[in-house]
């Protein structure tokens, strides 16, 4: 993990991303890595990969307001407004029942 961070710090983002992906592949139960991977994907605008990382976070931690906002932002950045709004509507329906 530290070497991956060094790669990012020295401008070797692709190598750093590959290292994080390897950590996740080898240690899938280390859910904290998914947060870092999500951040990497968002910075590089790899939105489909970011959605996959977010799916893994939600499998482990459940859906939260922060996850919903992040998913909304990703879909918006992808130009998928219907999916973005659907994400909010679904969360609202599931969590705001009277």
C-alpha positions in Angstrom: 0.0 0.0 0.0 2.8 2.4 0.8 4.6 1.7 -2.5 1.3 2.4 -4.3 1.2 5.8 -2.5 4.8 6.5 -3.5 3.9 5.8 -7.1 1.1 8.4 -7.0 3.3 10.9 -5.3 6.0 10.5 -8.0 3.5 10.8 -10.9 3.1 7.1 -11.6 -0.7 7.0 -11.2 -1.2 4.0 -13.5 1.3 1.9 -11.5 -0.2 3.0 -8.2 -3.7 2.1 -9.5 -2.5 -1.3 -10.6 -1.0 -1.9 -7.2 -4.3 -1.0 -5.4 -6.2 -3.2 -7.7 -3.8 -6.0 -6.9 -4.3 -5.5 -3.2 -8.1 -5.7 -3.6 -7.8 -8.8 -5.8 -5.5 -10.5 -3.3 -7.2 -9.3 -0.1 -10.9 -8.7 -1.0 -11.9 -8.6 2.7 -9.9 -5.4 3.2 -12.8 -3.1 2.4 -10.9 0.1 3.4 -8.9 -0.3 0.3 -12.0 0.2 -1.8 -12.3 3.8 -0.4 -8.9 4.6 -1.7 -9.5 2.9 -5.0 -12.8 4.8 -5.3 -10.9 8.1 -4.8 -8.3 7.0 -7.4 -11.0 6.2 -10.0 -12.9 9.4 -9.4 -9.7 11.5 -9.8 -8.9 9.7 -13.1 -12.6 9.9 -14.2 -12.8 6.1 -14.5 -16.5 6.3 -13.6 -17.5 2.7 -14.4 -14.7 1.5 -12.1 -15.7 4.0 -9.5 -19.2 2.6 -9.5 -17.9 -0.9 -9.1 -15.7 0.1 -6.1 -18.8 1.9 -4.6 -20.8 -1.3 -5.1 -18.2 -3.2 -3.0 -18.2 -0.6 -0.3 -22.0 -0.8 -0.1 -21.8 -4.6 0.1 -19.6 -4.3 3.1 -20.9 -1.2 4.8 -24.5 -0.9 3.5 -25.9 2.1 1.7 -25.3 5.5 3.3 -26.2 9.0 2.4 -22.6 9.6 1.4 -22.6 6.6 -0.9 -25.8 7.8 -2.5 -24.4 11.3 -3.0 -21.3 9.8 -4.5 -23.3 7.6 -6.9 -25.4 10.6 -7.8 -22.3 12.7 -8.6 -20.7 9.9 -10.7 -23.9 9.4 -12.8 -24.1 13.2 -13.2 -20.5 13.4 -14.4 -21.3 10.6 -16.8 -24.2 12.6 -18.2 -26.7 9.9 -16.9 -29.2 12.2 -15.3 -32.0 9.7 -15.1 -29.8 7.2 -13.2 -28.6 10.0 -11.0 -32.1 11.0 -10.1 -33.2 7.4 -9.8 -30.5 6.8 -7.2 -31.9 9.6 -5.0 -35.5 8.5 -5.5 -34.7 4.9 -4.6 -32.8 6.0 -1.4 -35.6 8.3 -0.4 -38.3 5.7 -0.9 -36.3 3.1 1.1 -35.3 5.4 3.9 -37.9 8.1 4.3 -41.1 6.1 4.8 -43.5 7.6 7.2 
